């Protein structure tokens, strides 16, 4: 790991760990632009700024840029708090069981919740209440433009904040197909608690789900440093209260133990936060996997282009070129009422549009070739991580 990447990780550790990981920085060796890039891509600029304030000789220009990101993040998170309060108030006044999941329920375990950036507020309801919940959200939110409606999730907007209403957090995301995660996580609302006015998942179930959520992102595209930090702060907070033997047994049952062990080992190495269980043994995670995570950005998008995720979800290159009739009807408005006999013509139209979006035939072929390389690299990294 180069010097700047090591400093980047150590600054994150300084934020969430009880003891400082780094006390001195040689700013003559530090690449400020690389640090800014890593901070931005992983949406941890506010955290890096907070830690870097302890270093009196930090470059003024670097600090100014990070400070602007910190201020933007603070304002953004204040809006998220306001919108979540509004969502919770409406749901609590209804008879709809729900849980706030993922980002907002993890942020509170950071030293300062507003440091943890997020893209949206995730709300889980039962499938039987999904239609009623959509009607409720329509009463105080706007629909998010340009989305594809489906039976599992729908997006709303309130005060510029995206709200994801969902009724199954693992739909059509069974990774390699060795376990039915969609079925396993279908009863999460049977395992909720209230934290103040907010309904959320019971911490053990939330932890196991967040390991799966991380694996799901890693399997289909990738995941970056912030998701690793999320698991680290949960381990730190619940270190002495979780039944770790039961958790690790569950991770084995749902075929995520090897992946989780690799993530726990990275957390062990970066932050010195260790799973207190004889069933966990730190492993040496391959350097290319660690590098892949550091460079990934928030959901792997800095490592690969967007088509690789489609490859992963739909079975490879040919299915990317020639999607199913159902997919074409679902994602191409102009084709939704067309008969299957017109599918070849639809493929031609899709390819022409795709090449145009990629800058023409020559550039489009180049992008497609790079996509295949990215796909093979990603497959290898996923395998090494135990998925």
C-alpha positions as CSV (number, residue, x, y, z in Angstrom):
1,X,0.0,0.0,0.0
2,X,1.4,3.4,-0.9
3,X,2.0,6.1,1.7
4,X,-1.1,8.2,0.8
5,X,-3.4,5.2,1.0
6,X,-2.0,4.1,4.3
7,X,-2.5,7.6,5.7
8,X,-6.0,7.6,4.4
9,X,-6.8,4.4,6.2
10,X,-5.1,5.5,9.4
11,X,-7.0,8.8,9.4
12,X,-10.3,6.8,9.2
13,X,-9.0,4.7,12.1
14,X,-8.2,7.8,14.2
15,X,-11.9,8.7,13.9
16,X,-13.5,5.4,15.0
17,X,-10.8,3.9,17.3
18,X,-10.2,4.7,20.9
19,X,-6.4,5.0,20.4
20,X,-4.9,7.0,17.6
21,X,-3.5,4.9,14.7
22,X,-1.3,7.8,13.4
23,X,0.2,10.7,15.2
24,X,2.5,12.2,12.5
25,X,2.2,12.7,8.8
26,X,5.0,13.5,6.4
27,X,3.1,15.9,4.2
28,X,6.0,16.1,1.8
29,X,5.3,12.4,0.9
30,X,1.5,12.8,0.9
31,X,-0.3,13.2,-2.4
32,X,-3.0,15.6,-1.5
33,X,-5.0,15.1,-4.7
34,X,-5.0,11.3,-4.2
35,X,-6.2,11.8,-0.6
36,X,-9.0,14.1,-1.8
37,X,-9.9,11.6,-4.5
38,X,-10.0,8.6,-2.1
39,X,-12.0,10.6,0.4
40,X,-14.6,11.7,-2.2
41,X,-14.9,8.4,-3.9
42,X,-15.5,6.6,-0.6
43,X,-17.8,9.5,0.7
44,X,-15.7,9.9,3.8
45,X,-14.4,13.4,3.3
46,X,-16.0,14.6,6.5
47,X,-14.3,11.9,8.5
48,X,-10.9,12.6,6.9
49,X,-11.3,16.3,7.6
50,X,-12.2,15.7,11.3
51,X,-9.1,13.5,11.8
52,X,-6.8,15.7,9.8
53,X,-7.6,18.8,12.0
54,X,-5.4,17.2,14.7
55,X,-2.3,17.8,12.5
56,X,-1.2,21.4,12.7
57,X,1.1,21.2,9.6
58,X,-1.6,20.0,7.2
59,X,-1.6,21.9,3.9
60,X,-4.0,24.8,4.0
61,X,-5.4,24.1,0.5
62,X,-6.1,20.5,1.3
63,X,-7.8,21.5,4.6
64,X,-10.0,24.1,2.8
65,X,-11.2,21.6,0.2
66,X,-12.0,19.0,2.9
67,X,-13.7,21.6,5.1
68,X,-16.0,22.5,2.2
69,X,-16.9,18.8,1.9
70,X,-17.4,18.5,5.7
71,X,-19.8,21.5,5.6
72,X,-21.8,20.2,2.7
73,X,-22.1,16.8,4.4
74,X,-23.2,18.4,7.7
75,X,-26.0,20.3,5.9
76,X,-27.0,17.2,3.9
77,X,-27.2,15.0,7.0
78,X,-29.3,17.7,8.8
79,X,-31.8,17.5,5.9
80,X,-31.8,13.7,6.2
81,X,-32.7,14.0,9.9
82,X,-35.6,16.3,9.2
83,X,-36.9,14.0,6.4
84,X,-36.5,10.8,8.5
85,X,-38.4,12.5,11.4
86,X,-41.2,13.3,8.9
87,X,-41.3,9.7,7.5
88,X,-41.3,8.2,11.0
89,X,-44.1,10.5,12.2
90,X,-46.3,9.5,9.3
91,X,-45.6,5.8,9.7
92,X,-46.1,5.9,13.4
93,X,-49.5,7.5,12.9
94,X,-50.5,4.8,10.5
95,X,-51.1,1.1,11.2
96,X,-48.2,0.0,8.8
97,X,-45.4,-2.0,10.5
98,X,-42.0,-0.8,9.2
99,X,-38.3,-0.6,9.9
100,X,-35.7,2.1,9.0
101,X,-32.8,0.1,7.7
102,X,-29.1,0.4,6.6
103,X,-27.5,3.9,6.6
104,X,-29.4,5.9,9.2
105,X,-29.4,3.0,11.7
106,X,-25.6,2.6,11.4
107,X,-24.7,6.3,11.5
108,X,-25.6,6.6,15.2
109,X,-22.7,4.3,16.1
110,X,-20.1,6.6,14.6
111,X,-18.5,9.1,17.0
112,X,-20.6,11.8,15.4
113,X,-23.6,10.5,13.3
114,X,-23.4,13.5,10.9
115,X,-20.0,12.3,9.7
116,X,-21.5,9.2,8.1
117,X,-22.6,10.2,4.6
118,X,-25.6,8.4,2.9
119,X,-27.5,8.5,-0.4
120,X,-31.0,7.8,0.8
121,X,-33.3,6.7,3.6
122,X,-34.4,3.0,3.4
123,X,-37.8,2.0,4.7
124,X,-38.9,-1.7,4.8
125,X,-42.6,-2.7,5.0
126,X,-44.4,-6.0,4.5
127,X,-45.4,-7.0,0.9
128,X,-49.1,-7.0,2.0
129,X,-48.7,-3.3,3.2
130,X,-46.7,-2.1,0.2
131,X,-49.6,-0.6,-1.7
132,X,-50.9,1.1,1.4
133,X,-47.5,2.4,2.2
134,X,-47.0,3.8,-1.3
135,X,-50.4,5.7,-0.9
136,X,-49.2,7.1,2.5
137,X,-45.9,8.3,1.0
138,X,-47.7,9.9,-1.9
139,X,-49.5,12.1,0.7
140,X,-46.3,13.8,1.8
141,X,-43.6,13.0,-0.8
142,X,-43.1,13.3,-4.6
143,X,-42.3,10.4,-6.8
144,X,-38.6,10.2,-7.8
145,X,-38.5,10.9,-11.6
146,X,-37.2,8.4,-14.1
147,X,-37.5,5.2,-12.0
148,X,-38.8,1.8,-13.1
149,X,-41.7,0.7,-11.0
150,X,-41.6,-2.9,-9.7
151,X,-43.2,-5.0,-7.1
152,X,-40.4,-4.7,-4.6
153,X,-39.3,-1.0,-4.3
154,X,-40.3,2.5,-5.1
155,X,-38.5,5.8,-4.7
156,X,-39.8,9.1,-3.3
157,X,-38.3,12.5,-2.8
158,X,-38.8,14.9,0.1
159,X,-36.8,18.1,0.5
160,X,-34.2,16.8,-2.0
161,X,-33.8,13.5,0.0
162,X,-34.4,10.2,-1.7
163,X,-36.6,7.7,0.2
164,X,-36.5,4.0,-0.9
165,X,-39.7,2.2,0.1
166,X,-39.0,-1.6,-0.1
167,X,-40.8,-4.8,0.8
168,X,-37.9,-7.3,0.3
169,X,-34.3,-6.3,0.9
170,X,-32.8,-9.3,-1.0
171,X,-35.1,-9.6,-4.0
172,X,-33.5,-11.2,-7.0
173,X,-30.1,-11.0,-5.2
174,X,-29.1,-14.5,-4.3
175,X,-25.4,-14.0,-5.3
176,X,-24.0,-17.3,-6.6
177,X,-27.3,-19.1,-6.0
178,X,-25.9,-21.4,-3.2
179,X,-28.4,-19.9,-0.7
180,X,-31.9,-18.4,-0.9
181,X,-31.2,-14.9,0.7
182,X,-34.5,-13.5,-0.7
183,X,-36.4,-16.1,1.4
184,X,-34.1,-15.9,4.4
185,X,-34.4,-12.1,4.8
186,X,-38.1,-12.0,4.0
187,X,-39.2,-12.0,7.6
188,X,-36.9,-9.2,8.9
189,X,-39.9,-7.2,10.2
190,X,-40.5,-10.0,12.7
191,X,-37.2,-8.8,14.3
192,X,-37.6,-5.1,15.1
193,X,-37.2,-2.9,18.1
194,X,-37.9,0.8,18.8
195,X,-35.1,3.2,19.4
196,X,-37.1,6.2,20.6
197,X,-39.8,6.8,18.0
198,X,-37.9,4.9,15.3
199,X,-38.6,1.2,14.4
200,X,-35.5,-0.5,13.2
201,X,-34.0,-4.0,13.0
202,X,-32.9,-5.7,16.2
203,X,-29.1,-5.2,16.3
204,X,-28.1,-8.9,15.8
205,X,-30.3,-9.2,12.7
206,X,-29.2,-5.8,11.5
207,X,-25.5,-6.9,11.8
208,X,-26.1,-10.1,9.8
209,X,-28.1,-8.3,7.2
210,X,-25.5,-5.6,6.8
211,X,-22.8,-8.4,6.2
212,X,-25.1,-9.7,3.5
213,X,-25.8,-6.2,2.1
214,X,-22.0,-5.7,1.8
215,X,-21.5,-9.1,0.2
216,X,-24.3,-8.4,-2.3
217,X,-22.7,-5.1,-3.4
218,X,-19.3,-6.8,-3.5
219,X,-20.7,-9.7,-5.6
220,X,-22.5,-7.6,-8.2
221,X,-20.1,-4.6,-8.5
222,X,-18.0,-4.0,-5.5
223,X,-17.9,-2.1,-2.2
224,X,-15.6,0.4,-0.7
225,X,-14.0,1.6,2.5
226,X,-17.2,3.1,4.0
227,X,-19.1,-0.2,4.1
228,X,-16.0,-1.8,5.8
229,X,-16.1,1.1,8.4
230,X,-19.9,0.4,9.0
231,X,-19.1,-3.2,10.0
232,X,-16.2,-2.0,12.2
233,X,-18.3,0.5,14.2
234,X,-20.9,-2.1,14.8
235,X,-18.3,-4.7,16.0
236,X,-16.8,-2.0,18.3
237,X,-20.2,-1.0,19.8
238,X,-21.6,-4.5,20.3
239,X,-18.3,-6.2,21.0
240,X,-19.3,-7.2,24.6
241,X,-23.1,-7.7,24.1
242,X,-23.5,-9.8,20.9
243,X,-23.5,-13.6,21.0
244,X,-20.7,-13.9,18.6
245,X,-20.7,-17.7,18.5
246,X,-24.3,-17.5,17.4
247,X,-23.6,-14.8,14.8
248,X,-20.7,-16.7,13.3
249,X,-22.7,-19.9,13.2
250,X,-25.5,-18.0,11.3
251,X,-22.9,-16.6,8.8
252,X,-21.8,-20.2,8.2
253,X,-25.4,-21.3,7.7
254,X,-26.1,-18.6,5.1
255,X,-22.8,-19.2,3.3
256,X,-21.2,-15.9,4.2
257,X,-18.6,-17.0,6.8
258,X,-15.6,-16.9,4.4
259,X,-16.5,-13.5,3.1
260,X,-17.2,-12.2,6.6
261,X,-13.9,-13.6,7.8
262,X,-12.0,-11.7,5.1
263,X,-13.9,-8.5,6.0
264,X,-13.3,-9.0,9.7
265,X,-9.6,-9.5,9.0
266,X,-9.4,-6.3,7.0
267,X,-11.1,-4.5,10.0
268,X,-8.6,-6.2,12.3
269,X,-5.7,-5.0,10.3
270,X,-6.9,-1.5,9.6
271,X,-8.6,-0.6,12.9
272,X,-7.4,-3.1,15.4
273,X,-11.1,-4.0,16.1
274,X,-11.4,-7.8,16.6
275,X,-14.2,-10.3,16.8
276,X,-14.1,-11.7,20.3
277,X,-14.7,-15.3,19.4
278,X,-12.5,-18.5,19.2
279,X,-14.4,-19.3,16.0
280,X,-12.8,-16.3,14.3
281,X,-9.2,-16.5,13.2
282,X,-7.6,-13.6,11.3
283,X,-6.5,-14.4,7.7
284,X,-4.2,-12.8,5.3
285,X,-6.4,-11.1,2.7
286,X,-4.8,-10.9,-0.7
287,X,-3.3,-7.5,-1.5
288,X,-5.3,-7.2,-4.7
289,X,-8.5,-7.6,-2.8
290,X,-7.6,-4.9,-0.3
291,X,-6.5,-2.6,-3.1
292,X,-9.7,-3.3,-4.9
293,X,-11.8,-2.2,-1.9
294,X,-9.7,1.0,-1.3
295,X,-10.0,2.0,-4.9
296,X,-13.7,0.9,-5.3
297,X,-15.5,4.0,-4.2
298,X,-18.7,3.7,-2.4
299,X,-20.3,0.8,-4.3
300,X,-17.4,-0.3,-6.6
301,X,-18.1,2.1,-9.4
302,X,-14.6,3.5,-9.4
303,X,-13.1,0.1,-10.3
304,X,-15.5,-0.9,-13.1
305,X,-18.0,0.5,-15.6
306,X,-21.7,0.1,-15.0
307,X,-22.1,-2.8,-17.4
308,X,-20.1,-5.2,-15.2
309,X,-22.9,-5.1,-12.6
310,X,-25.4,-6.2,-15.3
311,X,-23.0,-9.0,-16.3
312,X,-23.0,-10.2,-12.7
313,X,-26.7,-10.0,-12.2
314,X,-27.7,-11.6,-15.5
315,X,-25.3,-14.3,-16.2
316,X,-22.5,-13.0,-18.5
317,X,-21.6,-11.2,-21.7
318,X,-24.1,-12.8,-24.1
319,X,-27.0,-12.1,-21.8
320,X,-25.8,-8.5,-21.5
321,X,-25.8,-8.2,-25.3
322,X,-29.2,-10.0,-25.6
323,X,-31.4,-9.5,-22.5
324,X,-34.6,-11.4,-22.0
325,X,-37.9,-10.4,-23.4
326,X,-39.1,-9.6,-19.8
327,X,-36.1,-7.3,-19.2
328,X,-36.6,-5.5,-22.5
329,X,-40.3,-4.9,-21.6
330,X,-39.4,-3.8,-18.1
331,X,-36.5,-1.4,-18.8
332,X,-37.4,0.0,-22.2
333,X,-40.6,2.0,-22.2
334,X,-41.0,1.9,-26.0
335,X,-41.0,-1.9,-26.0
336,X,-43.2,-2.7,-23.0
337,X,-46.3,-3.5,-25.2
338,X,-44.5,-5.0,-28.1
339,X,-44.7,-8.7,-29.1
340,X,-41.8,-11.1,-28.6
341,X,-41.4,-11.4,-32.4
342,X,-40.0,-7.9,-32.5
343,X,-37.2,-8.7,-30.0
344,X,-34.4,-8.9,-32.6
345,X,-35.3,-5.4,-33.9
346,X,-35.3,-4.2,-30.3
347,X,-31.8,-5.6,-29.8
348,X,-30.6,-3.7,-32.8
349,X,-32.2,-0.5,-31.5
350,X,-30.6,-1.0,-28.1
351,X,-27.2,-1.6,-29.5
352,X,-27.3,1.4,-31.8
353,X,-28.4,3.5,-28.8
354,X,-25.7,2.0,-26.6
355,X,-22.9,2.7,-29.1
356,X,-24.1,6.2,-29.5
357,X,-24.1,6.7,-25.8
358,X,-20.5,5.3,-25.7
359,X,-19.3,7.8,-28.3
360,X,-19.7,5.8,-31.6
361,X,-18.8,2.4,-33.0
362,X,-15.0,2.6,-32.5
363,X,-15.2,3.9,-28.9
364,X,-18.2,1.6,-28.2
365,X,-16.2,-1.5,-29.2
366,X,-13.3,-0.3,-27.0
367,X,-15.6,0.2,-24.0
368,X,-17.1,-3.3,-24.5
369,X,-13.6,-4.8,-24.6
370,X,-12.7,-3.0,-21.3
371,X,-16.0,-4.2,-19.8
372,X,-15.0,-7.8,-20.5
373,X,-11.6,-7.3,-18.8
374,X,-13.2,-5.6,-15.8
375,X,-15.7,-8.5,-15.6
376,X,-13.0,-11.1,-15.5
377,X,-11.0,-9.1,-12.9
378,X,-14.1,-8.7,-10.7
379,X,-14.9,-12.4,-10.9
380,X,-11.4,-13.2,-9.7
381,X,-11.6,-10.8,-6.8
382,X,-15.0,-12.0,-5.8
383,X,-13.8,-15.6,-5.7
384,X,-10.8,-14.7,-3.6
385,X,-13.1,-13.0,-1.1
386,X,-15.1,-16.1,-0.6
387,X,-18.2,-15.4,-2.7
